Each structure stands twice: as structure tokens, then as C-alpha cells.
Amino acid sequence: QVQLAESGGGLVRSGGSLRLSCAASGFTLDTYTIGWFRQAPGKEREAVSCISNTAGNTYYTDSVKGRFTISRDNAKDTVYLQMNNLKPEDTAVYYCNRGPTVWGQGTQVTVSS
């Protein structure tokens, strides 16, 4: 069964850091581009970052550039999102995705001011 499972969320103070993990099962991660999305209460889900399969090309939405870093460990079938200098506006449920139909269950990130 094709699945993605996020972990690593939590409560952190403004300026703090978290590292999210997205573990894949049921498929080989290195053949797919993987993305991170987030959804804050009352807002639409937005794309945060993604990383391509073989070349490792990356994308970041403007609001996280310079603070977030996406990486992958294909041997572990895991994609990471290192989040530094977190801000209250980063508070959301974070999801990883193998487009267009495979989503994880999400992990809550809460940043207090």
C-alpha cells in the first residue's frame, strides 16, 4: 500500500527550529518528486517546498526562503523539511505529498510568539 507518514511536528517558540520527516512506504521514493504543503486554520492549503527525484532540484515558497531546507535520503525513503527561525505565521498542519493523490496524515506545527 502506497503511504506517506509525517512526523516531527510540535510546539516551539518563535525563532526555534523543527525538523519534519516524511517516510514513504509501498513505493520507491527516489522515482518521485515529493512536496511539503501546509494548511493553517481558515486558510487554503499552500505549497511550501518540493524536491525533485534524481536531480534534487528544490522549490521554496517566498515566505520560507532562507529559513526552510528540504532534503531527501533515498536510502531511507524519507524526505525532510528543516525549519529554522520559525514564526507564528508558520503555524499549520504540514503534509507531505506525492502528487496528485498521495498525501500523508499531517503533522501539527505550532509556533508561539
KOLDREN-931453 format. One line per 2 residues: number of its first residue (from 1); their letters; for each residue y, z negated, x of N, C-alpha, C, CB. Coordinates in nm, 4 decimals, padded with zeros to 6 digits, always signed. Glycine has a CB too. Example, Ala and Ser with C-alpha at 12.3 -4.5 7.8 and 13.67 -1.06 7.14 Angstrom:
1 = AS = -00.5690/-00.7800/+01.3190/-00.4500/-00.7800/+01.2300/-00.3300/-00.7800/+01.3200/-00.4473/-00.9046/+01.1308; -00.2250/-00.7080/+01.2850/-00.1060/-00.7140/+01.3670/+00.0030/-00.7870/+01.2900/-00.0598/-00.5725/+01.4084
# end
This chain:
1 = QV = -00.1194/+00.0000/+00.0836/+00.0000/+00.0000/+00.0000/+00.1247/+00.0000/+00.0873/+00.0004/-00.1215/-00.0947; +00.2172/+00.0904/+00.0575/+00.3400/+00.1017/+00.1348/+00.4354/-00.0102/+00.0956/+00.4060/+00.2396/+00.1136
3 = QL = +00.4753/-00.0900/+00.1923/+00.5634/-00.2030/+00.1644/+00.6612/-00.2266/+00.2784/+00.4817/-00.3288/+00.1390; +00.7752/-00.2828/+00.2417/+00.8732/-00.3344/+00.3369/+00.9002/-00.4801/+00.3018/+01.0056/-00.2498/+00.3350
5 = AE = +00.9120/-00.5643/+00.4024/+00.9360/-00.7063/+00.3781/+01.0467/-00.7557/+00.4696/+00.8072/-00.7887/+00.3995; +01.1564/-00.8017/+00.4071/+01.2682/-00.8540/+00.4839/+01.2524/-01.0039/+00.5069/+01.4003/-00.8248/+00.4127
7 = SG = +01.3116/-01.0505/+00.6146/+01.3181/-01.1931/+00.6440/+01.4378/-01.2183/+00.7336/+01.1869/-01.2434/+00.7108; +01.4728/-01.3458/+00.7473/+01.5790/-01.3823/+00.8398/+01.7120/-01.4187/+00.7768/+01.6005/-01.2727/+00.9323
9 = GG = +01.7211/-01.4066/+00.6463/+01.8454/-01.4439/+00.5803/+01.8652/-01.5944/+00.5806/+01.8475/-01.3916/+00.4380; +01.9828/-01.6367/+00.5350/+02.0113/-01.7788/+00.5296/+02.1586/-01.8051/+00.5085/+01.9644/-01.8466/+00.6554
11 = LV = +02.1933/-01.9307/+00.5272/+02.3317/-01.9762/+00.5123/+02.3902/-01.9996/+00.6515/+02.3397/-02.1066/+00.4253; +02.5058/-01.9397/+00.6759/+02.5698/-01.9526/+00.8065/+02.7199/-01.9623/+00.7873/+02.5337/-01.8333/+00.8988
13 = RS = +02.7872/-02.0263/+00.8791/+02.9325/-02.0365/+00.8719/+02.9984/-01.9098/+00.9239/+02.9817/-02.1576/+00.9508; +03.1181/-01.8883/+00.8791/+03.1959/-01.7737/+00.9261/+03.2002/-01.7737/+01.0789/+03.3398/-01.7766/+00.8671
15 = GG = +03.1761/-01.6570/+01.1375/+03.1695/-01.6446/+01.2819/+03.0301/-01.6588/+01.3392/+03.2573/-01.7448/+01.3436; +02.9366/-01.6999/+01.2575/+02.8000/-01.7188/+01.3028/+02.7204/-01.5898/+01.3067/+02.7309/-01.8172/+01.2150
17 = SL = +02.5919/-01.6036/+01.3397/+02.5040/-01.4881/+01.3562/+02.3726/-01.5088/+01.2834/+02.4781/-01.4612/+01.5041; +02.3137/-01.3993/+01.2434/+02.1789/-01.3964/+01.1888/+02.1120/-01.2685/+01.2353/+02.1800/-01.4061/+01.0334
19 = RL = +01.9804/-01.2716/+01.2444/+01.9038/-01.1501/+01.2707/+01.8048/-01.1289/+01.1577/+01.8306/-01.1581/+01.4073; +01.8203/-01.0189/+01.0888/+01.7286/-00.9825/+00.9819/+01.6169/-00.8956/+01.0377/+01.8028/-00.9094/+00.8683
21 = SC = +01.4987/-00.9127/+00.9807/+01.3833/-00.8311/+01.0181/+01.3316/-00.7585/+00.8953/+01.2716/-00.9179/+01.0816; +01.2821/-00.6391/+00.9186/+01.2211/-00.5586/+00.8127/+01.0857/-00.5122/+00.8653/+01.3129/-00.4357/+00.7712
23 = AA = +00.9806/-00.5706/+00.8120/+00.8456/-00.5388/+00.8574/+00.7806/-00.4392/+00.7625/+00.7601/-00.6664/+00.8681; +00.7251/-00.3340/+00.8205/+00.6610/-00.2300/+00.7415/+00.5104/-00.2483/+00.7399/+00.6966/-00.0923/+00.7956
25 = SG = +00.4498/-00.2132/+00.6282/+00.3044/-00.2123/+00.6176/+00.2629/-00.0950/+00.5302/+00.2511/-00.3468/+00.5595; +00.1448/-00.0439/+00.5583/+00.0931/+00.0682/+00.4816/+00.1400/+00.2042/+00.5281/+00.1295/+00.0514/+00.3413
27 = FT = +00.2233/+00.2065/+00.6294/+00.2654/+00.3345/+00.6860/+00.3135/+00.3101/+00.8293/+00.3783/+00.4010/+00.5989; +00.3267/+00.4190/+00.9026/+00.3717/+00.4102/+01.0418/+00.5231/+00.4212/+01.0458/+00.3063/+00.5208/+01.1293
29 = LD = +00.5859/+00.3162/+01.0902/+00.7316/+00.3069/+01.0831/+00.8006/+00.4163/+01.1628/+00.7773/+00.1721/+01.1326; +00.7435/+00.4565/+01.2761/+00.8174/+00.5429/+01.3685/+00.8346/+00.6852/+01.3171/+00.7476/+00.5464/+01.5014
31 = TY = +00.7798/+00.7174/+01.2017/+00.7988/+00.8513/+01.1471/+00.9094/+00.8581/+01.0428/+00.6707/+00.8999/+01.0869; +00.9784/+00.7458/+01.0226/+01.0787/+00.7401/+00.9168/+01.2123/+00.6825/+00.9639/+01.0265/+00.6581/+00.8021
33 = TI = +01.3189/+00.7337/+00.9034/+01.4484/+00.6678/+00.9140/+01.4475/+00.5466/+00.8218/+01.5653/+00.7655/+00.8780; +01.4970/+00.4353/+00.8728/+01.4999/+00.3116/+00.7950/+01.6446/+00.2659/+00.7808/+01.4129/+00.2008/+00.8621
35 = GW = +01.6790/+00.2224/+00.6622/+01.8156/+00.1781/+00.6355/+01.8209/+00.0343/+00.5887/+01.8801/+00.2671/+00.5327; +01.9378/-00.0260/+00.6113/+01.9701/-00.1562/+00.5542/+02.0818/-00.1359/+00.4510/+02.0132/-00.2589/+00.6660
37 = FR = +02.0638/-00.1959/+00.3342/+02.1617/-00.1937/+00.2274/+02.1930/-00.3376/+00.1905/+02.1105/-00.1131/+00.1043; +02.3028/-00.3577/+00.1196/+02.3340/-00.4905/+00.0689/+02.3986/-00.4791/-00.0670/+02.4253/-00.5665/+00.1657
39 = QA = +02.3810/-00.5862/-00.1435/+02.4418/-00.5927/-00.2768/+02.4965/-00.7316/-00.2996/+02.3397/-00.5558/-00.3873; +02.6271/-00.7375/-00.3170/+02.6954/-00.8627/-00.3474/+02.7033/-00.8791/-00.4990/+02.8376/-00.8661/-00.2835
41 = PG = +02.7182/-01.0022/-00.5465/+02.7266/-01.0242/-00.6909/+02.8381/-00.9430/-00.7548/+02.7477/-01.1713/-00.7202; +02.8054/-00.8700/-00.8604/+02.9041/-00.7919/-00.9328/+02.9440/-00.6625/-00.8667/+03.0233/-00.8725/-00.9535
43 = KE = +02.8782/-00.6292/-00.7560/+02.9122/-00.5065/-00.6848/+02.7911/-00.4140/-00.6760/+02.9649/-00.5388/-00.5441; +02.8193/-00.2879/-00.6486/+02.7122/-00.1914/-00.6308/+02.6458/-00.2086/-00.4940/+02.7660/-00.0488/-00.6466
45 = RE = +02.5205/-00.1655/-00.4878/+02.4500/-00.1681/-00.3599/+02.5165/-00.0685/-00.2655/+02.2984/-00.1353/-00.3781; +02.5373/-00.1104/-00.1407/+02.6015/-00.0231/-00.0435/+02.5162/-00.0120/+00.0828/+02.7420/-00.0750/-00.0090
47 = AV = +02.5273/+00.1030/+00.1472/+02.4579/+00.1243/+00.2729/+02.5317/+00.0526/+00.3853/+02.4451/+00.2748/+00.3034; +02.4577/-00.0199/+00.4661/+02.5161/-00.0946/+00.5766/+02.4908/-00.0236/+00.7097/+02.4592/-00.2370/+00.5806
49 = SC = +02.3653/+00.0156/+00.7310/+02.3283/+00.0734/+00.8598/+02.1960/+00.1453/+00.8439/+02.3196/-00.0354/+00.9706; +02.1708/+00.2408/+00.9322/+02.0383/+00.3018/+00.9350/+02.0088/+00.3491/+01.0760/+02.0283/+00.4193/+00.8343
51 = IS = +01.8809/+00.3706/+01.1013/+01.8366/+00.4156/+01.2329/+01.7321/+00.5227/+01.2129/+01.7806/+00.2979/+01.3182; +01.7465/+00.6311/+01.2865/+01.6556/+00.7434/+01.2705/+01.5221/+00.7139/+01.3371/+01.7171/+00.8709/+01.3284
53 = NT = +01.4251/+00.8016/+01.3109/+01.2903/+00.7722/+01.3560/+01.2720/+00.7841/+01.5070/+01.1947/+00.8630/+01.2875; +01.2788/+00.9036/+01.5618/+01.2454/+00.9187/+01.7025/+01.3652/+00.9074/+01.7955/+01.1791/+01.0498/+01.7237
55 = AG = +01.4777/+00.9666/+01.7582/+01.5933/+00.9683/+01.8488/+01.6689/+00.8364/+01.8491/+01.6878/+01.0803/+01.8106; +01.6464/+00.7560/+01.7468/+01.7154/+00.6278/+01.7424/+01.8627/+00.6387/+01.7117/+01.6981/+00.5575/+01.8710
57 = NT = +01.9030/+00.7513/+01.6536/+02.0435/+00.7638/+01.6129/+02.0744/+00.6595/+01.5065/+02.0741/+00.9071/+01.5597; +02.1953/+00.6054/+01.5150/+02.2329/+00.4972/+01.4249/+02.3589/+00.5295/+01.3469/+02.2523/+00.3692/+01.5024
59 = YY = +02.3693/+00.4626/+01.2337/+02.4885/+00.4718/+01.1477/+02.5278/+00.3308/+01.1068/+02.4619/+00.5619/+01.0210; +02.6599/+00.3085/+01.0999/+02.7121/+00.1811/+01.0502/+02.8275/+00.2081/+00.9547/+02.7581/+00.0898/+01.1676
61 = TD = +02.8317/+00.1350/+00.8464/+02.9499/+00.1422/+00.7621/+03.0672/+00.0798/+00.8371/+02.9261/+00.0707/+00.6256; +03.1861/+00.1241/+00.8054/+03.3033/+00.0844/+00.8845/+03.3210/-00.0674/+00.8922/+03.4284/+00.1468/+00.8257
63 = SV = +03.2913/-00.1367/+00.7843/+03.3197/-00.2803/+00.7795/+03.2325/-00.3631/+00.8729/+03.3025/-00.3301/+00.6397; +03.1240/-00.3062/+00.9247/+03.0356/-00.3835/+01.0122/+03.0326/-00.3298/+01.1543/+02.8956/-00.3848/+00.9561
65 = KG = +03.1006/-00.2212/+01.1804/+03.1011/-00.1638/+01.3159/+03.1539/-00.2652/+01.4163/+03.1864/-00.0350/+01.3205; +03.0831/-00.2764/+01.5281/+03.1218/-00.3706/+01.6318/+03.0678/-00.5106/+01.6100/+03.2696/-00.3761/+01.6415
67 = RF = +03.0109/-00.5370/+01.4934/+02.9567/-00.6702/+01.4635/+02.8052/-00.6671/+01.4405/+03.0261/-00.7284/+01.3404; +02.7563/-00.5604/+01.3807/+02.6136/-00.5489/+01.3475/+02.5486/-00.4475/+01.4420/+02.5937/-00.5059/+01.1976
69 = TI = +02.4232/-00.4727/+01.4759/+02.3458/-00.3799/+01.5580/+02.2078/-00.3623/+01.4969/+02.3350/-00.4303/+01.7044; +02.1703/-00.2374/+01.4725/+02.0375/-00.2074/+01.4195/+01.9488/-00.1624/+01.5348/+02.0441/-00.0981/+01.3078
71 = SR = +01.8239/-00.2019/+01.5298/+01.7280/-00.1621/+01.6328/+01.5896/-00.1559/+01.5710/+01.7303/-00.2605/+01.7533; +01.4972/-00.0955/+01.6452/+01.3612/-00.0873/+01.5930/+01.2623/-00.1130/+01.7041/+01.3350/+00.0494/+01.5284
73 = DN = +01.1509/-00.1723/+01.6674/+01.0374/-00.1907/+01.7579/+00.9188/-00.1246/+01.6900/+01.0095/-00.3443/+01.7896; +00.8946/-00.0006/+01.7271/+00.7884/+00.0744/+01.6592/+00.6503/+00.0135/+01.6834/+00.7893/+00.2195/+01.7055
75 = AK = +00.6324/-00.0509/+01.7966/+00.5028/-00.1134/+01.8241/+00.4736/-00.2266/+01.7269/+00.4986/-00.1658/+01.9672; +00.5799/-00.2885/+01.6772/+00.5651/-00.3970/+01.5804/+00.5922/-00.3524/+01.4380/+00.6571/-00.5104/+01.6156
77 = DT = +00.6211/-00.2226/+01.4204/+00.6534/-00.1706/+01.2872/+00.7639/-00.2531/+01.2214/+00.5279/-00.1699/+01.1979; +00.8670/-00.2824/+01.2980/+00.9741/-00.3686/+01.2498/+01.1102/-00.3105/+01.2894/+00.9579/-00.5119/+01.3054
79 = VY = +01.2032/-00.3183/+01.1964/+01.3423/-00.2844/+01.2210/+01.4245/-00.4122/+01.2085/+01.3928/-00.1741/+01.1220; +01.5226/-00.4263/+01.2967/+01.6050/-00.5465/+01.2992/+01.7510/-00.5122/+01.2680/+01.5943/-00.6162/+01.4361
81 = LQ = +01.8210/-00.6094/+01.2152/+01.9651/-00.5991/+01.1982/+02.0256/-00.7274/+01.2542/+02.0049/-00.5769/+01.0470; +02.0834/-00.7166/+01.3734/+02.1526/-00.8286/+01.4350/+02.2945/-00.8330/+01.3800/+02.1527/-00.8167/+01.5907
83 = MN = +02.3300/-00.9442/+01.3208/+02.4608/-00.9577/+01.2574/+02.5389/-01.0684/+01.3273/+02.4464/-00.9875/+01.1054; +02.6472/-01.0305/+01.3938/+02.7311/-01.1267/+01.4645/+02.8684/-01.1361/+01.3992/+02.7451/-01.0876/+01.6123
85 = NL = +02.9392/-01.2417/+01.4308/+03.0742/-01.2628/+01.3764/+03.0751/-01.2413/+01.2250/+03.1759/-01.1676/+01.4445; +02.9837/-01.3065/+01.1585/+02.9705/-01.2883/+01.0141/+03.0934/-01.3397/+00.9406/+02.8454/-01.3593/+00.9627
87 = KP = +03.1244/-01.2731/+00.8307/+03.2404/-01.3060/+00.7490/+03.1946/-01.3375/+00.6067/+03.3433/-01.1896/+00.7495; +03.2723/-01.4118/+00.5314/+03.2333/-01.4411/+00.3921/+03.2062/-01.3152/+00.3105/+03.3420/-01.5223/+00.3238
89 = ED = +03.2772/-01.2084/+00.3402/+03.2564/-01.0838/+00.2651/+03.1238/-01.0147/+00.2993/+03.3713/-00.9881/+00.2918; +03.0517/-01.0662/+00.3982/+02.9170/-01.0147/+00.4274/+02.8116/-01.0786/+00.3370/+02.8813/-01.0398/+00.5746
91 = TA = +02.8510/-01.1768/+00.2582/+02.7570/-01.2429/+00.1680/+02.6995/-01.1438/+00.0687/+02.8251/-01.3582/+00.0940; +02.5671/-01.1348/+00.0648/+02.4985/-01.0390/-00.0219/+02.3479/-01.0571/-00.0059/+02.5407/-00.8923/+00.0116
93 = VY = +02.2747/-00.9903/-00.0931/+02.1314/-00.9728/-00.0704/+02.1147/-00.8459/+00.0120/+02.0508/-00.9648/-00.2064; +02.0416/-00.8572/+00.1202/+02.0200/-00.7443/+00.2113/+01.8799/-00.6886/+00.1900/+02.0398/-00.7874/+00.3597
95 = YC = +01.8749/-00.5566/+00.1780/+01.7489/-00.4871/+00.1537/+01.7250/-00.3841/+00.2632/+01.7491/-00.4195/+00.0147; +01.6004/-00.3665/+00.3031/+01.5705/-00.2512/+00.3864/+01.5040/-00.1448/+00.2996/+01.4793/-00.2908/+00.5068
97 = NR = +01.5119/-00.0233/+00.3501/+01.4778/+00.0915/+00.2666/+01.4158/+00.2026/+00.3471/+01.5999/+00.1428/+00.1951; +01.3158/+00.2635/+00.2918/+01.2630/+00.3919/+00.3380/+01.2820/+00.4863/+00.2215/+01.1101/+00.3831/+00.3839
99 = GP = +01.3930/+00.5588/+00.2308/+01.4347/+00.6376/+00.1169/+01.3353/+00.7386/+00.0685/+01.5569/+00.7056/+00.1486; +01.3455/+00.7791/-00.0613/+01.4340/+00.7201/-00.1607/+01.3704/+00.6122/-00.2480/+01.4860/+00.8267/-00.2475
101 = TV = +01.2419/+00.5854/-00.2302/+01.1759/+00.4999/-00.3283/+01.1192/+00.3695/-00.2754/+01.0681/+00.5744/-00.3908; +01.1181/+00.3471/-00.1461/+01.0547/+00.2274/-00.0926/+01.1612/+00.1249/-00.0529/+00.9653/+00.2627/+00.0285
103 = WG = +01.1592/+00.0108/-00.1206/+01.2557/-00.0965/-00.0967/+01.1803/-00.2270/-00.0745/+01.3555/-00.1099/-00.2156; +01.2383/-00.3131/+00.0094/+01.1882/-00.4477/+00.0209/+01.2391/-00.5331/-00.0935/+01.2277/-00.5079/+00.1541
105 = QG = +01.2006/-00.6612/-00.0900/+01.2381/-00.7523/-00.1984/+01.3762/-00.8122/-00.1775/+01.1357/-00.8635/-00.2111; +01.4283/-00.8002/-00.0575/+01.5617/-00.8506/-00.0268/+01.5600/-00.9888/+00.0351/+01.6449/-00.8530/-00.1507
107 = TQ = +01.6635/-01.0169/+00.1133/+01.6825/-01.1489/+00.1722/+01.8290/-01.1877/+00.1580/+01.6383/-01.1512/+00.3218; +01.8540/-01.3094/+00.1159/+01.9899/-01.3549/+00.0863/+02.0615/-01.3960/+00.2144/+01.9874/-01.4722/-00.0133
109 = VT = +02.1807/-01.3456/+00.2310/+02.2699/-01.3872/+00.3394/+02.3941/-01.4468/+00.2754/+02.3066/-01.2668/+00.4346; +02.4253/-01.5702/+00.3102/+02.5425/-01.6376/+00.2579/+02.6277/-01.6870/+00.3740/+02.5023/-01.7545/+00.1651
111 = VS = +02.7524/-01.6457/+00.3764/+02.8439/-01.6836/+00.4835/+02.9540/-01.7697/+00.4232/+02.9035/-01.5576/+00.5553; +02.9629/-01.8920/+00.4703/+03.0643/-01.9832/+00.4185/+03.1901/-01.9756/+00.5053/+03.0100/-02.1283/+00.4135
113 = S = +03.3024/-02.0001/+00.4411/+03.4304/-01.9924/+00.5143/+03.4645/-02.1251/+00.5787/+03.5442/-01.9498/+00.4204
# end
